Amino acid sequence: MVDLYILDGTTPKRIYDEYAWNKWHEANSNVVAREKVGDMLVATGFLGFNLERYGGPPRLFSSLILDRGKRCYGKNSATWDEAVACHDRAVEMAENGLIGLALLKHGPG
């Protein structure tokens, strides 16, 4: 079974009732931060389930950069504060041209 979580403010809280988990996600936004940088979308959200598979702390948040709808960067984090920091780094990478489909295809410069 997958470990399920909801947020109590910005603090993840493990929950054992799948129905209550679904109801929480229907009633609450999972968006931590979201912004456009040129053609790219930088989005960070609370997933509500653990992405960690190797025994570390639960990875409950995911930050992505999408360039014209295609994923070109992703980073998972355990806490709200880490998720905000990952989002800020992803925005900086996008703003400085350090990520994107063109970079992945052709390399820097």
URSULSUL-V82262 format. One record per residue. N is the residue number from 1. RES is the residue in three letters. NEAR is the number of other ideal C-beta (glycine too) atoms within 10 Angstrom. D_FIRST is the distance of its C-alpha to the first C-alpha in whole Angstrom. Layout:
BEGIN
N_RES_NEAR_D_FIRST / N_RES_NEAR_D_FIRST
END
This chain:
BEGIN
1_MET_5_0 / 2_VAL_10_4 / 3_ASP_13_7 / 4_LEU_20_9 / 5_TYR_20_13 / 6_ILE_21_16 / 7_LEU_19_20 / 8_ASP_9_22 / 9_GLY_7_25 / 10_THR_12_24 / 11_THR_10_22 / 12_PRO_19_18 / 13_LYS_11_17 / 14_ARG_12_13 / 15_ILE_16_12 / 16_TYR_9_10 / 17_ASP_11_12 / 18_GLU_11_10 / 19_TYR_8_14 / 20_ALA_12_16 / 21_TRP_18_14 / 22_ASN_12_15 / 23_LYS_12_18 / 24_TRP_18_19 / 25_HIS_16_18 / 26_GLU_7_21 / 27_ALA_8_23 / 28_ASN_12_23 / 29_SER_9_24 / 30_ASN_15_21 / 31_VAL_10_25 / 32_VAL_20_26 / 33_ALA_16_29 / 34_ARG_12_30 / 35_GLU_14_33 / 36_LYS_11_36 / 37_VAL_19_37 / 38_GLY_11_40 / 39_ASP_13_38 / 40_MET_24_35 / 41_LEU_16_32 / 42_VAL_25_30 / 43_ALA_18_27 / 44_THR_25_25 / 45_GLY_18_22 / 46_PHE_21_19 / 47_LEU_15_16 / 48_GLY_21_14 / 49_PHE_13_10 / 50_ASN_19_11 / 51_LEU_14_13 / 52_GLU_13_14 / 53_ARG_7_13 / 54_TYR_4_15 / 55_GLY_5_15 / 56_GLY_9_17 / 57_PRO_11_17 / 58_PRO_17_14 / 59_ARG_19_16 / 60_LEU_27_15 / 61_PHE_27_19 / 62_SER_19_20 / 63_SER_25_24 / 64_LEU_20_26 / 65_ILE_23_29 / 66_LEU_18_30 / 67_ASP_20_33 / 68_ARG_11_35 / 69_GLY_8_31 / 70_LYS_11_30 / 71_ARG_10_28 / 72_CYS_18_30 / 73_TYR_19_28 / 74_GLY_12_24 / 75_LYS_18_23 / 76_ASN_18_20 / 77_SER_21_21 / 78_ALA_17_19 / 79_THR_16_22 / 80_TRP_18_24 / 81_ASP_11_27 / 82_GLU_17_25 / 83_ALA_24_24 / 84_VAL_17_28 / 85_ALA_15_30 / 86_CYS_22_28 / 87_HIS_24_29 / 88_ASP_14_32 / 89_ARG_15_32 / 90_ALA_25_31 / 91_VAL_19_34 / 92_GLU_13_37 / 93_MET_19_36 / 94_ALA_24_36 / 95_GLU_14_39 / 96_ASN_9_41 / 97_GLY_13_40 / 98_LEU_14_38 / 99_ILE_20_35 / 100_GLY_21_35 / 101_LEU_16_36 / 102_ALA_13_39 / 103_LEU_15_39 / 104_LEU_12_36 / 105_LYS_7_39 / 106_HIS_8_42 / 107_GLY_7_41 / 108_PRO_7_43 / 109_GLY_5_46
END
